[in-house]
């Protein structure tokens, strides 16, 4: 999965399965931030940056949930978390 910030030099990437997100500085290729288990244990299904704020939305699904899949949407402030 990939998400590009529309106004900042940032790209978020993930393989989706492990749920870890890496935020890259697209100007120099350096990893700016690593968010392990971004959706708290579920598989990462989608992610998107807010168009003007340093926020990244991560959408995940926990397929092991009793009674059927449970979803989660988590907002990450990519400027404040380390």
The first five atom37 places (N, CA, C, CB, O) and aatype in JSON, in Angstrom:
{
  "aatype": [20, 20, 20, 20, 20, 20, 20, 20, 20, 20, 20, 20, 20, 20, 20, 20, 20, 20, 20, 20, 20, 20, 20, 20, 20, 20, 20, 20, 20, 20, 20, 20, 20, 20, 20, 20, 20, 20, 20, 20, 20, 20, 20, 20, 20, 20, 20, 20, 20, 20, 20, 20, 20, 20, 20, 20, 20, 20, 20, 20, 20, 20, 20, 20, 20, 20, 20, 20, 20, 20, 20, 20, 20, 20, 20, 20, 20, 20, 20, 20, 20, 20],
  "atom_mask": [
    [1, 1, 1, 1, 1],
    [1, 1, 1, 1, 1],
    [1, 1, 1, 1, 1],
    [1, 1, 1, 1, 1],
    [1, 1, 1, 1, 1],
    [1, 1, 1, 1, 1],
    [1, 1, 1, 1, 1],
    [1, 1, 1, 1, 1],
    [1, 1, 1, 1, 1],
    [1, 1, 1, 1, 1],
    [1, 1, 1, 1, 1],
    [1, 1, 1, 1, 1],
    [1, 1, 1, 1, 1],
    [1, 1, 1, 1, 1],
    [1, 1, 1, 1, 1],
    [1, 1, 1, 1, 1],
    [1, 1, 1, 1, 1],
    [1, 1, 1, 1, 1],
    [1, 1, 1, 1, 1],
    [1, 1, 1, 1, 1],
    [1, 1, 1, 1, 1],
    [1, 1, 1, 1, 1],
    [1, 1, 1, 1, 1],
    [1, 1, 1, 1, 1],
    [1, 1, 1, 1, 1],
    [1, 1, 1, 1, 1],
    [1, 1, 1, 1, 1],
    [1, 1, 1, 1, 1],
    [1, 1, 1, 1, 1],
    [1, 1, 1, 1, 1],
    [1, 1, 1, 1, 1],
    [1, 1, 1, 1, 1],
    [1, 1, 1, 1, 1],
    [1, 1, 1, 1, 1],
    [1, 1, 1, 1, 1],
    [1, 1, 1, 1, 1],
    [1, 1, 1, 1, 1],
    [1, 1, 1, 1, 1],
    [1, 1, 1, 1, 1],
    [1, 1, 1, 1, 1],
    [1, 1, 1, 1, 1],
    [1, 1, 1, 1, 1],
    [1, 1, 1, 1, 1],
    [1, 1, 1, 1, 1],
    [1, 1, 1, 1, 1],
    [1, 1, 1, 1, 1],
    [1, 1, 1, 1, 1],
    [1, 1, 1, 1, 1],
    [1, 1, 1, 1, 1],
    [1, 1, 1, 1, 1],
    [1, 1, 1, 1, 1],
    [1, 1, 1, 1, 1],
    [1, 1, 1, 1, 1],
    [1, 1, 1, 1, 1],
    [1, 1, 1, 1, 1],
    [1, 1, 1, 1, 1],
    [1, 1, 1, 1, 1],
    [1, 1, 1, 1, 1],
    [1, 1, 1, 1, 1],
    [1, 1, 1, 1, 1],
    [1, 1, 1, 1, 1],
    [1, 1, 1, 1, 1],
    [1, 1, 1, 1, 1],
    [1, 1, 1, 1, 1],
    [1, 1, 1, 1, 1],
    [1, 1, 1, 1, 1],
    [1, 1, 1, 1, 1],
    [1, 1, 1, 1, 1],
    [1, 1, 1, 1, 1],
    [1, 1, 1, 1, 1],
    [1, 1, 1, 1, 1],
    [1, 1, 1, 1, 1],
    [1, 1, 1, 1, 1],
    [1, 1, 1, 1, 1],
    [1, 1, 1, 1, 1],
    [1, 1, 1, 1, 1],
    [1, 1, 1, 1, 1],
    [1, 1, 1, 1, 1],
    [1, 1, 1, 1, 1],
    [1, 1, 1, 1, 1],
    [1, 1, 1, 1, 1],
    [1, 1, 1, 1, 1]
  ],
  "atom_positions": [
    [[0.84, -1.19, 0.0], [0.0, 0.0, 0.0], [0.88, 1.24, 0.0], [-0.95, 0.0, 1.21], [1.93, 1.26, 0.63]],
    [[0.44, 2.26, -0.71], [1.14, 3.54, -0.76], [0.16, 4.69, -0.61], [1.93, 3.68, -2.07], [-0.97, 4.62, -1.08]],
    [[0.61, 5.75, 0.06], [-0.16, 6.99, 0.13], [0.83, 8.14, 0.02], [-1.0, 7.08, 1.47], [1.88, 8.13, 0.66]],
    [[0.49, 9.12, -0.8], [1.34, 10.3, -0.97], [0.63, 11.51, -0.4], [1.71, 10.52, -2.46], [-0.55, 11.72, -0.66]],
    [[1.36, 12.31, 0.37], [0.79, 13.54, 0.89], [0.69, 14.54, -0.27], [1.63, 14.12, 2.07], [1.67, 14.73, -0.99]],
    [[-0.47, 15.17, -0.46], [-0.63, 16.05, -1.62], [0.17, 17.35, -1.55], [-2.06, 16.38, -1.79], [0.4, 17.98, -2.59]],
    [[0.61, 17.78, -0.34], [1.32, 19.05, -0.24], [2.69, 18.95, 0.41], [0.48, 20.02, 0.52], [3.49, 19.89, 0.32]],
    [[2.97, 17.85, 1.07], [4.24, 17.68, 1.77], [5.06, 16.6, 1.06], [4.01, 17.31, 3.26], [4.5, 15.78, 0.34]],
    [[6.34, 16.6, 1.27], [7.22, 15.62, 0.63], [7.24, 14.34, 1.46], [8.66, 16.19, 0.46], [8.29, 13.95, 1.99]],
    [[6.07, 13.69, 1.57], [5.96, 12.48, 2.37], [5.21, 11.38, 1.62], [5.27, 12.78, 3.69], [4.23, 11.64, 0.91]],
    [[5.69, 10.15, 1.8], [5.04, 8.96, 1.26], [4.92, 7.96, 2.39], [5.83, 8.36, 0.03], [5.88, 7.75, 3.13]],
    [[3.75, 7.34, 2.53], [3.56, 6.28, 3.51], [3.48, 4.96, 2.75], [2.27, 6.51, 4.38], [2.85, 4.88, 1.7]],
    [[4.13, 3.93, 3.29], [4.11, 2.62, 2.64], [3.88, 1.53, 3.68], [5.42, 2.37, 1.86], [4.23, 1.69, 4.85]],
    [[3.3, 0.42, 3.24], [3.09, -0.73, 4.1], [2.83, -1.96, 3.24], [1.9, -0.49, 5.07], [2.33, -1.85, 2.12]],
    [[3.19, -3.13, 3.77], [2.84, -4.36, 3.07], [1.42, -4.78, 3.42], [3.83, -5.49, 3.41], [0.87, -5.69, 2.79]],
    [[0.8, -4.14, 4.42], [-0.58, -4.41, 4.78], [-0.75, -5.53, 5.77], [-1.35, -4.72, 3.57], [-1.55, -5.4, 6.7]],
    [[-0.04, -6.62, 5.62], [-0.25, -7.81, 6.44], [0.23, -7.6, 7.88], [0.47, -9.01, 5.83], [-0.51, -7.84, 8.83]],
    [[1.47, -7.13, 8.04], [2.0, -6.95, 9.39], [1.45, -5.68, 10.04], [3.52, -6.91, 9.36], [1.52, -5.54, 11.26]],
    [[0.92, -4.76, 9.25], [0.3, -3.55, 9.78], [1.25, -2.42, 10.12], [-0.44, -3.89, 10.97], [0.83, -1.42, 10.69]],
    [[2.54, -2.56, 9.78], [3.5, -1.5, 10.04], [3.49, -0.5, 8.89], [4.93, -2.08, 10.24], [3.51, -0.87, 7.72]],
    [[3.46, 0.79, 9.26], [3.53, 1.87, 8.27], [4.88, 2.55, 8.39], [2.36, 2.9, 8.46], [5.36, 2.81, 9.49]],
    [[5.48, 2.82, 7.25], [6.71, 3.6, 7.19], [6.41, 4.89, 6.44], [7.88, 2.79, 6.51], [5.89, 4.87, 5.32]],
    [[6.75, 6.01, 7.07], [6.57, 7.32, 6.43], [7.95, 7.78, 5.96], [5.91, 8.37, 7.41], [8.88, 7.91, 6.76]],
    [[8.05, 8.02, 4.67], [9.31, 8.37, 4.02], [9.3, 9.85, 3.65], [9.54, 7.5, 2.77], [8.26, 10.42, 3.32]],
    [[10.48, 10.46, 3.71], [10.67, 11.79, 3.15], [10.98, 11.58, 1.68], [11.83, 12.59, 3.9], [12.03, 11.02, 1.34]],
    [[10.09, 12.01, 0.82], [10.29, 11.74, -0.61], [11.38, 12.6, -1.24], [8.99, 11.97, -1.36], [11.81, 12.32, -2.36]],
    [[11.84, 13.63, -0.54], [12.93, 14.45, -1.06], [14.28, 13.75, -0.98], [13.0, 15.76, -0.31], [15.09, 13.83, -1.9]],
    [[14.52, 13.05, 0.15], [15.82, 12.41, 0.32], [15.76, 10.89, 0.49], [16.51, 13.01, 1.51], [16.8, 10.25, 0.6]],
    [[14.56, 10.31, 0.52], [14.42, 8.87, 0.62], [14.61, 8.3, 2.01], [15.37, 8.23, -0.29], [14.64, 7.08, 2.18]],
    [[14.76, 9.15, 3.01], [14.97, 8.71, 4.38], [13.64, 8.38, 5.07], [15.74, 9.78, 5.18], [12.62, 9.03, 4.83]],
    [[13.66, 7.35, 5.92], [12.48, 7.03, 6.72], [12.34, 8.06, 7.82], [12.56, 5.58, 7.31], [13.26, 8.28, 8.61]],
    [[11.19, 8.7, 7.87], [10.91, 9.73, 8.86], [10.29, 9.12, 10.12], [9.98, 10.79, 8.27], [10.53, 9.6, 11.23]],
    [[9.49, 8.06, 9.93], [8.7, 7.53, 11.02], [8.31, 6.09, 10.73], [7.46, 8.38, 11.26], [8.01, 5.75, 9.59]],
    [[8.32, 5.24, 11.75], [7.81, 3.87, 11.64], [6.7, 3.72, 12.66], [8.95, 2.8, 11.86], [6.89, 4.0, 13.85]],
    [[5.52, 3.28, 12.21], [4.38, 3.06, 13.09], [4.07, 1.56, 13.09], [3.12, 3.9, 12.63], [3.41, 1.07, 12.17]],
    [[4.55, 0.81, 14.1], [4.25, -0.62, 14.15], [2.8, -0.86, 14.54], [5.19, -1.34, 15.13], [2.24, -0.11, 15.35]],
    [[2.2, -1.89, 13.97], [0.81, -2.24, 14.26], [-0.09, -1.01, 14.26], [0.71, -2.96, 15.62], [-0.78, -0.72, 15.24]],
    [[-0.08, -0.31, 13.15], [-0.79, 0.97, 13.03], [-2.29, 0.86, 13.28], [-0.57, 1.54, 11.66], [-2.92, 1.84, 13.68]],
    [[-2.86, -0.31, 13.05], [-4.29, -0.49, 13.31], [-4.5, -1.45, 14.48], [-5.01, -1.02, 12.05], [-5.56, -2.07, 14.59]],
    [[-3.51, -1.57, 15.35], [-3.6, -2.33, 16.6], [-3.9, -3.81, 16.39], [-4.65, -1.74, 17.48], [-4.79, -4.36, 17.04]],
    [[-3.18, -4.44, 15.48], [-3.27, -5.88, 15.31], [-4.01, -6.35, 14.07], [-3.9, -6.45, 16.47], [-3.88, -7.51, 13.71]],
    [[-4.76, -5.5, 13.42], [-5.48, -5.9, 12.21], [-4.61, -5.73, 10.98], [-6.76, -5.1, 12.06], [-3.56, -5.08, 11.02]],
    [[-5.06, -6.31, 9.88], [-4.35, -6.1, 8.62], [-4.68, -4.7, 8.11], [-4.73, -7.18, 7.57], [-5.82, -4.25, 8.23]],
    [[-3.72, -4.04, 7.57], [-3.92, -2.7, 7.04], [-4.55, -2.8, 5.67], [-2.57, -1.92, 6.98], [-4.01, -3.44, 4.77]],
    [[-5.7, -2.17, 5.5], [-6.45, -2.26, 4.24], [-6.28, -1.01, 3.37], [-7.92, -2.49, 4.53], [-6.3, -1.11, 2.14]],
    [[-6.12, 0.14, 4.0], [-5.98, 1.39, 3.24], [-5.39, 2.46, 4.15], [-7.35, 1.85, 2.65], [-5.47, 2.36, 5.38]],
    [[-4.82, 3.48, 3.55], [-4.33, 4.63, 4.3], [-4.37, 5.86, 3.39], [-2.88, 4.39, 4.84], [-4.27, 5.75, 2.17]],
    [[-4.5, 7.02, 4.02], [-4.57, 8.26, 3.26], [-4.14, 9.42, 4.15], [-6.0, 8.51, 2.7], [-4.42, 9.44, 5.34]],
    [[-3.44, 10.37, 3.54], [-3.05, 11.59, 4.25], [-4.18, 12.62, 4.18], [-1.75, 12.17, 3.64], [-4.92, 12.67, 3.2]],
    [[-4.28, 13.42, 5.22], [-5.17, 14.58, 5.2], [-4.56, 15.57, 4.19], [-5.34, 15.24, 6.65], [-3.33, 15.67, 4.13]],
    [[-5.36, 16.28, 3.42], [-4.79, 17.15, 2.38], [-3.98, 18.35, 2.88], [-5.88, 17.65, 1.51], [-3.1, 18.83, 2.17]],
    [[-4.26, 18.84, 4.1], [-3.54, 20.03, 4.56], [-2.86, 19.85, 5.91], [-4.47, 21.18, 4.63], [-1.99, 20.65, 6.27]],
    [[-3.23, 18.84, 6.67], [-2.66, 18.63, 8.0], [-1.71, 17.42, 7.99], [-3.77, 18.42, 9.04], [-1.78, 16.59, 7.09]],
    [[-0.83, 17.33, 8.99], [0.09, 16.18, 9.05], [-0.57, 14.94, 9.66], [1.33, 16.55, 9.86], [-0.01, 14.32, 10.56]],
    [[-1.74, 14.58, 9.16], [-2.49, 13.43, 9.66], [-2.52, 12.31, 8.62], [-3.93, 13.84, 10.05], [-2.66, 12.56, 7.43]],
    [[-2.39, 11.08, 9.11], [-2.47, 9.9, 8.27], [-3.56, 9.01, 8.83], [-1.1, 9.15, 8.19], [-3.52, 8.63, 10.0]],
    [[-4.54, 8.66, 8.01], [-5.6, 7.73, 8.42], [-5.2, 6.33, 8.0], [-6.98, 8.13, 7.8], [-4.79, 6.1, 6.86]],
    [[-5.32, 5.39, 8.93], [-5.03, 3.99, 8.66], [-6.31, 3.19, 8.91], [-3.85, 3.46, 9.54], [-6.92, 3.3, 9.97]],
    [[-6.71, 2.39, 7.93], [-7.93, 1.6, 8.02], [-7.52, 0.13, 8.05], [-8.9, 1.9, 6.82], [-6.83, -0.36, 7.16]],
    [[-7.97, -0.57, 9.09], [-7.58, -1.96, 9.24], [-8.76, -2.86, 9.55], [-6.55, -2.1, 10.31], [-9.83, -2.39, 9.95]],
    [[-8.56, -4.16, 9.36], [-9.58, -5.16, 9.64], [-8.92, -6.29, 10.43], [-10.24, -5.7, 8.32], [-7.86, -6.79, 10.05]],
    [[-9.57, -6.69, 11.53], [-9.11, -7.84, 12.3], [-10.0, -9.01, 11.93], [-9.14, -7.57, 13.85], [-11.15, -9.09, 12.36]],
    [[-9.47, -9.92, 11.12], [-10.24, -11.05, 10.61], [-10.46, -12.13, 11.66], [-9.55, -11.65, 9.41], [-11.29, -13.01, 11.47]],
    [[-9.72, -12.06, 12.78], [-9.86, -13.07, 13.84], [-10.94, -12.71, 14.84], [-8.54, -13.25, 14.56], [-11.19, -13.47, 15.78]],
    [[-11.58, -11.58, 14.66], [-12.57, -11.09, 15.62], [-13.76, -12.05, 15.72], [-13.05, -9.7, 15.22], [-14.29, -12.47, 14.69]],
    [[-14.19, -12.39, 16.95], [-15.37, -13.26, 17.1], [-16.61, -12.59, 16.52], [-15.61, -13.61, 18.58], [-16.82, -11.39, 16.71]],
    [[-17.4, -13.35, 15.83], [-18.62, -12.8, 15.23], [-18.4, -12.14, 13.88], [-19.22, -11.81, 16.15], [-19.33, -11.56, 13.33]],
    [[-17.21, -12.23, 13.35], [-16.93, -11.65, 12.03], [-15.89, -10.56, 12.12], [-18.2, -11.09, 11.42], [-15.51, -10.14, 13.21]],
    [[-15.42, -10.1, 10.98], [-14.36, -9.09, 10.94], [-14.78, -7.8, 11.63], [-13.96, -8.8, 9.5], [-15.92, -7.35, 11.51]],
    [[-13.83, -7.21, 12.36], [-14.05, -5.91, 13.0], [-13.1, -4.92, 12.36], [-13.84, -5.99, 14.55], [-11.93, -5.23, 12.11]],
    [[-13.59, -3.73, 12.11], [-12.76, -2.71, 11.46], [-12.32, -1.63, 12.42], [-13.5, -2.1, 10.32], [-12.91, -1.44, 13.48]],
    [[-11.27, -0.93, 12.03], [-10.76, 0.19, 12.83], [-10.22, 1.26, 11.9], [-9.66, -0.28, 13.81], [-9.59, 0.97, 10.88]],
    [[-10.49, 2.51, 12.26], [-9.89, 3.65, 11.58], [-9.09, 4.4, 12.64], [-10.98, 4.57, 10.88], [-9.64, 4.81, 13.66]],
    [[-7.8, 4.58, 12.38], [-6.93, 5.24, 13.34], [-6.29, 6.44, 12.66], [-5.84, 4.26, 13.89], [-5.79, 6.34, 11.54]],
    [[-6.3, 7.59, 13.35], [-5.63, 8.79, 12.84], [-4.3, 8.95, 13.55], [-6.51, 10.05, 13.02], [-4.23, 8.9, 14.78]],
    [[-3.24, 9.14, 12.78], [-1.91, 9.35, 13.32], [-1.42, 10.74, 12.96], [-0.93, 8.27, 12.8], [-1.48, 11.13, 11.79]],
    [[-0.94, 11.49, 13.95], [-0.32, 12.79, 13.7], [1.15, 12.51, 13.42], [-0.51, 13.78, 14.93], [1.91, 12.24, 14.35]],
    [[1.56, 12.57, 12.18], [2.91, 12.18, 11.79], [3.97, 13.2, 12.22], [2.97, 11.98, 10.29], [5.17, 12.95, 12.03]],
    [[3.57, 14.33, 12.77], [4.53, 15.29, 13.3], [4.8, 15.06, 14.78], [4.03, 16.7, 13.08], [5.88, 15.42, 15.26]],
    [[3.87, 14.48, 15.5], [4.0, 14.38, 16.96], [4.46, 13.03, 17.46], [2.71, 14.71, 17.6], [5.11, 12.96, 18.5]],
    [[4.14, 11.94, 16.76], [4.56, 10.63, 17.25], [6.0, 10.37, 16.85], [3.64, 9.52, 16.72], [6.46, 10.83, 15.8]],
    [[6.7, 9.64, 17.66], [8.1, 9.31, 17.37], [8.33, 7.84, 17.61], [9.08, 10.15, 18.22], [9.44, 7.35, 17.43]]
  ]
}
